[in-house]
Amino acid sequence: MDPMRVSADLFGRGCRLPVALWVLSRESGRFYQSEPPAELGPPTAVRQELARLARAGLLVEERSEGGNRVYYNRTDSPLWRVFAEAADVIANSDAG
């Protein structure tokens, strides 16, 4: 199963699931906006997804004092389980 295709079909955009899973994989839960790797999608699309995750309460957005750098902190929202479960289903369908 192609994660980008599943993401587009279920979540409305191909990069939404990969971006969310990248956030979940981060040990610290804190990162700045330009850290997500390019293979997740075009930078503008990734920024839009991060903003959507923040609006949904999965991330908290912070701006540096000068306002030049945007940081995100992952919350402990139970909605993260939706993305984790989708990843498990995709992984298990590929294994079977």
N, C-alpha and C positions, 0 to 999 in steps of 0.2 A: 504494500500500500504506500502510495506517495504522500508524505506528510503535507506537502504544499497543496496538493489537490484536496485532501481531506480538510485541511484548514480553510481553503476557499469555499468548499461545499458546506461545511458546518458552521464556520465562524465568519464567513463573508469576505475573507481576504486570505490569500495564500501565505502571507508572512505572519499572520497573527499568532498561530500556534507555534511556529518556530521561535518567534520573538519571546513569547511567554515561557517557552521551555528553556530558552537561553537564560532568562531572568531567574527561573527556578534553579538552574544549575549553578548559579553563582553562590559560592560559599558565604560571602559576606552579606549579600543582599543589598549592598550599596554599590552604585556605579555611576559613571557620568554618561551623558547622552551619546557621546561619540564612541563609546566602548563596544557596542554590539558589532560583531564581525559583518563584513560586506556580504557574505553568503546568505545572510538572513533576508536581504532585500535591499532595494535602493535606500539611501540614507533618509530621504524624505518620508518614505513609507514606514521605515522603522521608527522615526520620530513620531509619526502619527499614531502608530500602535502603542508606543510608550505613553503618549498622552491619553489614549483611550483606556489603557490599563490604570492610569492614575485616576481618571474620571470614575472608573468602576470601583475604586477603593483598593486596588491591588498594589498600587505604588503610591508613594508620596513624593511629589516633586519639590526640590529645593533649588534655589538659585544661589550662585556664589555671591559674595559681597558686591563685587563689581557688576554682577548680572551677566557675565560673559559665559559662564559655564553652568549647565543644568545638570543636577544630580538627581538620582532616583533612589529611594529606599523601598525595598519590598516589604509589604505589610504581612501580617499573619492571617489574612483573609481566607476563609474557607473556600472561596471561589477558586483558589489555586488548584484545588483538588480536581476541578473540571478539566483543566489542562493536563494535569498529571495522569488522570484516567484516560484521556484521549491518547496520550503518548503510549500508555500501556497497551491499549487496544491495538494501536498501529503496530507496535513492536511484536505483540503476540500474533497478529495476523500474518506478519512477515515470517515468523518462525514456524507457523503451522502450514 
